[in-house]
Amino acid sequence: MGPISVTLPLGAVATTMLAGVRIAAFLLLAPPFSHKAVPGQVKALLAVGLALAVQPRLGAAAPTGTAAFVLDLVLQAVVGAALGFLVALVFAAVESAGGLVDLFGGFQMATAFDPLSLTNGATFSRLYQWLALALLVVSGGHQVVLAGLVRSFDVLPLGTAPDAAALAHTATQGLTGMVVAALQIAGPLLVVLFLADVGLGLLTRVAPALNAFAMGFPLKVLLTISLGGMAVLTLPGVVSGLVRDATHAMQAVMP
C-alpha cells in the first residue's frame, strides 16, 4: 500500500492561520483564558480548534506575497489583542473592587505574591478575582465571550482593521466603567468602613482615655470579613452584567 497524499488548499491554510493568530492573541489577554492557571498548550489547542471551526465563514482571500501575509498576521494579532484588552478591562472591575476593600479594611498589609497571576495581591483582591473567574466558567460566560469573538470574523473580516477612533473611545469608556463598577461593587462596604473610622474619631474626641483607634484595626477587620462575605453573594449578578458589557465593548469597535 503506497503513501497517502493529502492536498490542502493554500488559501484555506493561510486564512486559518490568520484566524488562529487573532484568536490566540485574544486568549492571551481575555479572562478566564488569560489566567496563568490555564496552560499555554491548552490556549494553543483552543486557538487552533476555534480557527478550524470558523474557517468556513471567513470568506476572505488569502494575501498574496510574503510581505502582505506577514502584515496581515500582525494586523490579526493587533485585532485579537485589542478585543482581549477590552474584555480584560471590563473584568478588572472585580479585582479592583477587592483591592479597594483590602485598602480600606486593613488587609493591604497582608499583600503576598500570587504565582499564578504573577501579581501582588491581598486577601479580598485575590478572593474576588478567583470567585469571578469561577462564576464566569460555571455560568457559561466564557462561551458568550468566545461567541462574540467568533462573530467578529463576520463583522471584521480578515484584512480589515478596526476603527482606531472607536477603539480609543471604547477603551476610554471601558476604563471609566471599570472604576465606576469597582466603586459600585465595593461601595457599600467602603461606606461602612468610613463610618466606622468617623465613629472611632468621634469616640476619641469624647473620651481620649479610651484610645479608640487601638480598637480600630480589629474592628475594621471584623466588619470587612462579615460584610465582605455578604458582598460575595452579589457577584453572580455582577459577573453576568460584566459578560454583557464585555460583549458590547467588542461590538463597539466593529464597523
Secondary structure as UniProt FT lines:
FT   HELIX           10..29
FT   TURN            31..34
FT   TURN            36..37
FT   HELIX           40..54
FT   HELIX           55..57
FT   HELIX           66..105
FT   HELIX           107..110
FT   STRAND          112..114
FT   TURN            115..118
FT   STRAND          119..121
FT   HELIX           123..138
FT   TURN            139..140
FT   HELIX           141..155
FT   TURN            158..159
FT   HELIX           164..206
FT   HELIX           208..210
FT   HELIX           212..214
FT   HELIX           216..231
FT   HELIX           232..234
FT   HELIX           235..252
//
